[in-house]
Amino acid sequence: STKCLILTGGLHADENIVNIAKSKEIPIIVTSLDTFSVVDRIQNIMGKAILKEKDKALKFKEILAKEFDMESFLKELNL
């Protein structure tokens, strides 16, 4: 399931998408950066986590839920 929408290149979602995201409490991040730059920054911040095993993925999800600071994350991305 979708956890977040990141719109790059300064694009904005149309009203229908925004309404669906709001109803499902899915955050939307809009940035003027290109997709490659955003992915690069995310990888630099989060590290390159390769999750091949379900247990690792579940543990990663648990750690993110406890430790992830969205405000600091967005600040690091300059958003």
Backbone as XML, in Angstrom:
<?xml version="1.0"?>
<chain id="A" units="angstrom">
  <residue number="1" name="SER">
    <atom name="N" x="0.841" y="-1.189" z="0.000"/>
    <atom name="CA" x="0.000" y="0.000" z="0.000"/>
    <atom name="C" x="0.883" y="1.249" z="0.000"/>
  </residue>
  <residue number="2" name="THR">
    <atom name="N" x="0.360" y="2.320" z="-0.497"/>
    <atom name="CA" x="1.101" y="3.574" z="-0.618"/>
    <atom name="C" x="1.228" y="4.241" z="0.743"/>
  </residue>
  <residue number="3" name="LYS">
    <atom name="N" x="2.446" y="4.633" z="1.083"/>
    <atom name="CA" x="2.710" y="5.299" z="2.363"/>
    <atom name="C" x="2.889" y="6.799" z="2.202"/>
  </residue>
  <residue number="4" name="CYS">
    <atom name="N" x="3.285" y="7.228" z="0.994"/>
    <atom name="CA" x="3.555" y="8.637" z="0.754"/>
    <atom name="C" x="3.664" y="8.859" z="-0.753"/>
  </residue>
  <residue number="5" name="LEU">
    <atom name="N" x="3.212" y="10.005" z="-1.219"/>
    <atom name="CA" x="3.404" y="10.397" z="-2.614"/>
    <atom name="C" x="4.436" y="11.512" z="-2.650"/>
  </residue>
  <residue number="6" name="ILE">
    <atom name="N" x="5.449" y="11.340" z="-3.474"/>
    <atom name="CA" x="6.452" y="12.386" z="-3.662"/>
    <atom name="C" x="6.367" y="12.827" z="-5.116"/>
  </residue>
  <residue number="7" name="LEU">
    <atom name="N" x="5.945" y="14.062" z="-5.321"/>
    <atom name="CA" x="5.798" y="14.602" z="-6.666"/>
    <atom name="C" x="6.997" y="15.484" z="-6.966"/>
  </residue>
  <residue number="8" name="THR">
    <atom name="N" x="7.727" y="15.135" z="-8.008"/>
    <atom name="CA" x="8.957" y="15.846" z="-8.348"/>
    <atom name="C" x="8.730" y="16.803" z="-9.511"/>
  </residue>
  <residue number="9" name="GLY">
    <atom name="N" x="9.713" y="17.641" z="-9.750"/>
    <atom name="CA" x="9.649" y="18.564" z="-10.875"/>
    <atom name="C" x="8.629" y="19.670" z="-10.691"/>
  </residue>
  <residue number="10" name="GLY">
    <atom name="N" x="8.209" y="19.912" z="-9.448"/>
    <atom name="CA" x="7.243" y="20.969" z="-9.186"/>
    <atom name="C" x="5.823" y="20.637" z="-9.602"/>
  </residue>
  <residue number="11" name="LEU">
    <atom name="N" x="5.584" y="19.371" z="-9.931"/>
    <atom name="CA" x="4.242" y="18.956" z="-10.336"/>
    <atom name="C" x="3.319" y="18.906" z="-9.132"/>
  </residue>
  <residue number="12" name="HIS">
    <atom name="N" x="2.051" y="19.151" z="-9.365"/>
    <atom name="CA" x="1.051" y="19.063" z="-8.310"/>
    <atom name="C" x="0.009" y="18.034" z="-8.710"/>
  </residue>
  <residue number="13" name="ALA">
    <atom name="N" x="-0.492" y="17.306" z="-7.725"/>
    <atom name="CA" x="-1.515" y="16.294" z="-7.982"/>
    <atom name="C" x="-2.840" y="16.981" z="-8.277"/>
  </residue>
  <residue number="14" name="ASP">
    <atom name="N" x="-3.635" y="16.345" z="-9.131"/>
    <atom name="CA" x="-4.954" y="16.914" z="-9.388"/>
    <atom name="C" x="-5.844" y="16.697" z="-8.158"/>
  </residue>
  <residue number="15" name="GLU">
    <atom name="N" x="-6.931" y="17.393" z="-8.117"/>
    <atom name="CA" x="-7.801" y="17.421" z="-6.944"/>
    <atom name="C" x="-8.295" y="16.032" z="-6.541"/>
  </residue>
  <residue number="16" name="ASN">
    <atom name="N" x="-8.596" y="15.179" z="-7.516"/>
    <atom name="CA" x="-9.070" y="13.829" z="-7.197"/>
    <atom name="C" x="-8.014" y="13.033" z="-6.435"/>
  </residue>
  <residue number="17" name="ILE">
    <atom name="N" x="-6.766" y="13.134" z="-6.867"/>
    <atom name="CA" x="-5.672" y="12.426" z="-6.199"/>
    <atom name="C" x="-5.488" y="12.967" z="-4.787"/>
  </residue>
  <residue number="18" name="VAL">
    <atom name="N" x="-5.528" y="14.284" z="-4.644"/>
    <atom name="CA" x="-5.378" y="14.903" z="-3.325"/>
    <atom name="C" x="-6.484" y="14.422" z="-2.389"/>
  </residue>
  <residue number="19" name="ASN">
    <atom name="N" x="-7.709" y="14.383" z="-2.874"/>
    <atom name="CA" x="-8.833" y="13.942" z="-2.047"/>
    <atom name="C" x="-8.690" y="12.487" z="-1.622"/>
  </residue>
  <residue number="20" name="ILE">
    <atom name="N" x="-8.254" y="11.633" z="-2.543"/>
    <atom name="CA" x="-8.043" y="10.219" z="-2.208"/>
    <atom name="C" x="-6.937" y="10.096" z="-1.165"/>
  </residue>
  <residue number="21" name="ALA">
    <atom name="N" x="-5.846" y="10.818" z="-1.376"/>
    <atom name="CA" x="-4.729" y="10.767" z="-0.427"/>
    <atom name="C" x="-5.174" y="11.242" z="0.959"/>
  </residue>
  <residue number="22" name="LYS">
    <atom name="N" x="-5.932" y="12.319" z="1.007"/>
    <atom name="CA" x="-6.423" y="12.825" z="2.293"/>
    <atom name="C" x="-7.313" y="11.800" z="2.981"/>
  </residue>
  <residue number="23" name="SER">
    <atom name="N" x="-8.201" y="11.181" z="2.221"/>
    <atom name="CA" x="-9.121" y="10.207" z="2.813"/>
    <atom name="C" x="-8.387" y="8.993" z="3.364"/>
  </residue>
  <residue number="24" name="LYS">
    <atom name="N" x="-7.234" y="8.674" z="2.796"/>
    <atom name="CA" x="-6.440" y="7.527" z="3.255"/>
    <atom name="C" x="-5.283" y="7.952" z="4.155"/>
  </residue>
  <residue number="25" name="GLU">
    <atom name="N" x="-5.242" y="9.260" z="4.482"/>
    <atom name="CA" x="-4.185" y="9.830" z="5.321"/>
    <atom name="C" x="-2.791" y="9.548" z="4.759"/>
  </residue>
  <residue number="26" name="ILE">
    <atom name="N" x="-2.653" y="9.697" z="3.449"/>
    <atom name="CA" x="-1.373" y="9.521" z="2.763"/>
    <atom name="C" x="-0.788" y="10.908" z="2.512"/>
  </residue>
  <residue number="27" name="PRO">
    <atom name="N" x="0.389" y="11.191" z="3.066"/>
    <atom name="CA" x="0.990" y="12.507" z="2.842"/>
    <atom name="C" x="1.456" y="12.684" z="1.399"/>
  </residue>
  <residue number="28" name="ILE">
    <atom name="N" x="1.398" y="13.915" z="0.935"/>
    <atom name="CA" x="1.890" y="14.266" z="-0.395"/>
    <atom name="C" x="3.006" y="15.285" z="-0.212"/>
  </residue>
  <residue number="29" name="ILE">
    <atom name="N" x="4.161" y="14.980" z="-0.793"/>
    <atom name="CA" x="5.305" y="15.886" z="-0.756"/>
    <atom name="C" x="5.530" y="16.384" z="-2.174"/>
  </residue>
  <residue number="30" name="VAL">
    <atom name="N" x="5.627" y="17.702" z="-2.340"/>
    <atom name="CA" x="5.879" y="18.297" z="-3.651"/>
    <atom name="C" x="7.236" y="18.991" z="-3.601"/>
  </residue>
  <residue number="31" name="THR">
    <atom name="N" x="8.069" y="18.715" z="-4.592"/>
    <atom name="CA" x="9.386" y="19.339" z="-4.657"/>
    <atom name="C" x="9.699" y="19.760" z="-6.086"/>
  </residue>
  <residue number="32" name="SER">
    <atom name="N" x="10.481" y="20.805" z="-6.207"/>
    <atom name="CA" x="10.902" y="21.254" z="-7.540"/>
    <atom name="C" x="12.070" y="20.422" z="-8.064"/>
  </residue>
  <residue number="33" name="LEU">
    <atom name="N" x="12.667" y="19.616" z="-7.195"/>
    <atom name="CA" x="13.795" y="18.775" z="-7.615"/>
    <atom name="C" x="13.339" y="17.699" z="-8.598"/>
  </residue>
  <residue number="34" name="ASP">
    <atom name="N" x="14.285" y="17.215" z="-9.410"/>
    <atom name="CA" x="13.967" y="16.119" z="-10.324"/>
    <atom name="C" x="13.952" y="14.802" z="-9.550"/>
  </residue>
  <residue number="35" name="THR">
    <atom name="N" x="13.358" y="13.776" z="-10.146"/>
    <atom name="CA" x="13.191" y="12.486" z="-9.486"/>
    <atom name="C" x="14.521" y="11.887" z="-9.049"/>
  </residue>
  <residue number="36" name="PHE">
    <atom name="N" x="15.519" y="11.914" z="-9.921"/>
    <atom name="CA" x="16.820" y="11.340" z="-9.584"/>
    <atom name="C" x="17.411" y="12.003" z="-8.347"/>
  </residue>
  <residue number="37" name="SER">
    <atom name="N" x="17.339" y="13.322" z="-8.282"/>
    <atom name="CA" x="17.895" y="14.053" z="-7.136"/>
    <atom name="C" x="17.189" y="13.686" z="-5.836"/>
  </residue>
  <residue number="38" name="VAL">
    <atom name="N" x="15.877" y="13.546" z="-5.897"/>
    <atom name="CA" x="15.120" y="13.182" z="-4.698"/>
    <atom name="C" x="15.499" y="11.777" z="-4.239"/>
  </residue>
  <residue number="39" name="VAL">
    <atom name="N" x="15.549" y="10.831" z="-5.167"/>
    <atom name="CA" x="15.927" y="9.458" z="-4.817"/>
    <atom name="C" x="17.335" y="9.431" z="-4.246"/>
  </residue>
  <residue number="40" name="ASP">
    <atom name="N" x="18.237" y="10.174" z="-4.848"/>
    <atom name="CA" x="19.616" y="10.234" z="-4.370"/>
    <atom name="C" x="19.671" y="10.758" z="-2.937"/>
  </residue>
  <residue number="41" name="ARG">
    <atom name="N" x="18.930" y="11.806" z="-2.649"/>
    <atom name="CA" x="18.918" y="12.374" z="-1.298"/>
    <atom name="C" x="18.307" y="11.405" z="-0.290"/>
  </residue>
  <residue number="42" name="ILE">
    <atom name="N" x="17.234" y="10.747" z="-0.690"/>
    <atom name="CA" x="16.615" y="9.765" z="0.207"/>
    <atom name="C" x="17.597" y="8.645" z="0.516"/>
  </residue>
  <residue number="43" name="GLN">
    <atom name="N" x="18.276" y="8.149" z="-0.506"/>
    <atom name="CA" x="19.246" y="7.072" z="-0.291"/>
    <atom name="C" x="20.396" y="7.528" z="0.597"/>
  </residue>
  <residue number="44" name="ASN">
    <atom name="N" x="20.848" y="8.752" z="0.430"/>
    <atom name="CA" x="21.929" y="9.265" z="1.267"/>
    <atom name="C" x="21.505" y="9.395" z="2.724"/>
  </residue>
  <residue number="45" name="ILE">
    <atom name="N" x="20.250" y="9.765" z="2.942"/>
    <atom name="CA" x="19.749" y="9.930" z="4.301"/>
    <atom name="C" x="19.424" y="8.577" z="4.937"/>
  </residue>
  <residue number="46" name="MET">
    <atom name="N" x="18.728" y="7.741" z="4.206"/>
    <atom name="CA" x="18.238" y="6.479" z="4.749"/>
    <atom name="C" x="19.236" y="5.336" z="4.619"/>
  </residue>
  <residue number="47" name="GLY">
    <atom name="N" x="20.193" y="5.485" z="3.748"/>
    <atom name="CA" x="21.088" y="4.371" z="3.467"/>
    <atom name="C" x="20.437" y="3.468" z="2.433"/>
  </residue>
  <residue number="48" name="LYS">
    <atom name="N" x="21.198" y="2.589" z="1.908"/>
    <atom name="CA" x="20.674" y="1.698" z="0.875"/>
    <atom name="C" x="20.240" y="0.392" z="1.519"/>
  </residue>
  <residue number="49" name="ALA">
    <atom name="N" x="19.019" y="0.382" z="1.996"/>
    <atom name="CA" x="18.472" y="-0.802" z="2.649"/>
    <atom name="C" x="17.922" y="-1.750" z="1.592"/>
  </residue>
  <residue number="50" name="ILE">
    <atom name="N" x="18.524" y="-2.898" z="1.504"/>
    <atom name="CA" x="18.038" y="-3.918" z="0.579"/>
    <atom name="C" x="17.264" y="-4.926" z="1.413"/>
  </residue>
  <residue number="51" name="LEU">
    <atom name="N" x="15.980" y="-4.987" z="1.168"/>
    <atom name="CA" x="15.110" y="-5.812" z="1.993"/>
    <atom name="C" x="14.604" y="-7.006" z="1.188"/>
  </residue>
  <residue number="52" name="LYS">
    <atom name="N" x="15.307" y="-8.114" z="1.302"/>
    <atom name="CA" x="14.922" y="-9.301" z="0.544"/>
    <atom name="C" x="14.099" y="-10.262" z="1.385"/>
  </residue>
  <residue number="53" name="GLU">
    <atom name="N" x="14.184" y="-10.140" z="2.677"/>
    <atom name="CA" x="13.488" y="-11.067" z="3.553"/>
    <atom name="C" x="12.362" y="-10.353" z="4.276"/>
  </residue>
  <residue number="54" name="LYS">
    <atom name="N" x="11.236" y="-11.028" z="4.404"/>
    <atom name="CA" x="10.063" y="-10.436" z="5.026"/>
    <atom name="C" x="10.355" y="-9.970" z="6.456"/>
  </residue>
  <residue number="55" name="ASP">
    <atom name="N" x="11.083" y="-10.772" z="7.225"/>
    <atom name="CA" x="11.398" y="-10.398" z="8.608"/>
    <atom name="C" x="12.179" y="-9.093" z="8.672"/>
  </residue>
  <residue number="56" name="LYS">
    <atom name="N" x="13.123" y="-8.929" z="7.762"/>
    <atom name="CA" x="13.909" y="-7.694" z="7.729"/>
    <atom name="C" x="13.017" y="-6.511" z="7.380"/>
  </residue>
  <residue number="57" name="ALA">
    <atom name="N" x="12.122" y="-6.720" z="6.434"/>
    <atom name="CA" x="11.207" y="-5.647" z="6.030"/>
    <atom name="C" x="10.305" y="-5.251" z="7.194"/>
  </residue>
  <residue number="58" name="LEU">
    <atom name="N" x="9.800" y="-6.232" z="7.921"/>
    <atom name="CA" x="8.932" y="-5.935" z="9.057"/>
    <atom name="C" x="9.697" y="-5.217" z="10.169"/>
  </residue>
  <residue number="59" name="LYS">
    <atom name="N" x="10.925" y="-5.631" z="10.420"/>
    <atom name="CA" x="11.751" y="-4.969" z="11.436"/>
    <atom name="C" x="12.063" y="-3.531" z="11.018"/>
  </residue>
  <residue number="60" name="PHE">
    <atom name="N" x="12.362" y="-3.340" z="9.732"/>
    <atom name="CA" x="12.629" y="-2.005" z="9.205"/>
    <atom name="C" x="11.405" y="-1.115" z="9.393"/>
  </residue>
  <residue number="61" name="LYS">
    <atom name="N" x="10.225" y="-1.654" z="9.108"/>
    <atom name="CA" x="8.979" y="-0.904" z="9.270"/>
    <atom name="C" x="8.780" y="-0.514" z="10.740"/>
  </residue>
  <residue number="62" name="GLU">
    <atom name="N" x="9.063" y="-1.437" z="11.643"/>
    <atom name="CA" x="8.931" y="-1.180" z="13.074"/>
    <atom name="C" x="9.880" y="-0.071" z="13.533"/>
  </residue>
  <residue number="63" name="ILE">
    <atom name="N" x="11.116" y="-0.141" z="13.079"/>
    <atom name="CA" x="12.104" y="0.878" z="13.445"/>
    <atom name="C" x="11.696" y="2.242" z="12.896"/>
  </residue>
  <residue number="64" name="LEU">
    <atom name="N" x="11.245" y="2.279" z="11.641"/>
    <atom name="CA" x="10.803" y="3.548" z="11.054"/>
    <atom name="C" x="9.657" y="4.148" z="11.852"/>
  </residue>
  <residue number="65" name="ALA">
    <atom name="N" x="8.695" y="3.312" z="12.242"/>
    <atom name="CA" x="7.536" y="3.803" z="12.985"/>
    <atom name="C" x="7.963" y="4.451" z="14.302"/>
  </residue>
  <residue number="66" name="LYS">
    <atom name="N" x="8.996" y="3.899" z="14.931"/>
    <atom name="CA" x="9.457" y="4.426" z="16.221"/>
    <atom name="C" x="10.419" y="5.601" z="16.073"/>
  </residue>
  <residue number="67" name="GLU">
    <atom name="N" x="11.288" y="5.541" z="15.082"/>
    <atom name="CA" x="12.428" y="6.449" z="15.026"/>
    <atom name="C" x="12.393" y="7.506" z="13.927"/>
  </residue>
  <residue number="68" name="PHE">
    <atom name="N" x="11.561" y="7.318" z="12.904"/>
    <atom name="CA" x="11.596" y="8.210" z="11.746"/>
    <atom name="C" x="10.976" y="9.556" z="12.079"/>
  </residue>
  <residue number="69" name="ASP">
    <atom name="N" x="11.689" y="10.621" z="11.796"/>
    <atom name="CA" x="11.236" y="11.986" z="12.048"/>
    <atom name="C" x="10.982" y="12.662" z="10.701"/>
  </residue>
  <residue number="70" name="MET">
    <atom name="N" x="9.713" y="12.710" z="10.285"/>
    <atom name="CA" x="9.346" y="13.251" z="8.978"/>
    <atom name="C" x="9.799" y="14.698" z="8.834"/>
  </residue>
  <residue number="71" name="GLU">
    <atom name="N" x="9.671" y="15.495" z="9.888"/>
    <atom name="CA" x="10.049" y="16.909" z="9.808"/>
    <atom name="C" x="11.541" y="17.063" z="9.498"/>
  </residue>
  <residue number="72" name="SER">
    <atom name="N" x="12.370" y="16.312" z="10.191"/>
    <atom name="CA" x="13.811" y="16.369" z="9.936"/>
    <atom name="C" x="14.145" y="15.844" z="8.550"/>
  </residue>
  <residue number="73" name="PHE">
    <atom name="N" x="13.446" y="14.794" z="8.144"/>
    <atom name="CA" x="13.642" y="14.207" z="6.819"/>
    <atom name="C" x="13.373" y="15.242" z="5.731"/>
  </residue>
  <residue number="74" name="LEU">
    <atom name="N" x="12.248" y="15.931" z="5.837"/>
    <atom name="CA" x="11.892" y="16.948" z="4.844"/>
    <atom name="C" x="12.876" y="18.111" z="4.879"/>
  </residue>
  <residue number="75" name="LYS">
    <atom name="N" x="13.346" y="18.458" z="6.065"/>
    <atom name="CA" x="14.330" y="19.538" z="6.200"/>
    <atom name="C" x="15.622" y="19.168" z="5.479"/>
  </residue>
  <residue number="76" name="GLU">
    <atom name="N" x="16.054" y="17.920" z="5.628"/>
    <atom name="CA" x="17.269" y="17.450" z="4.955"/>
    <atom name="C" x="17.119" y="17.486" z="3.437"/>
  </residue>
  <residue number="77" name="LEU">
    <atom name="N" x="15.896" y="17.261" z="2.961"/>
    <atom name="CA" x="15.635" y="17.304" z="1.520"/>
    <atom name="C" x="15.419" y="18.729" z="1.022"/>
  </residue>
  <residue number="78" name="ASN">
    <atom name="N" x="15.436" y="19.683" z="1.947"/>
    <atom name="CA" x="15.172" y="21.093" z="1.618"/>
    <atom name="C" x="13.783" y="21.282" z="1.038"/>
  </residue>
  <residue number="79" name="LEU">
    <atom name="N" x="12.788" y="20.618" z="1.617"/>
    <atom name="CA" x="11.410" y="20.733" z="1.133"/>
    <atom name="C" x="10.606" y="21.608" z="2.072"/>
  </residue>
</chain>
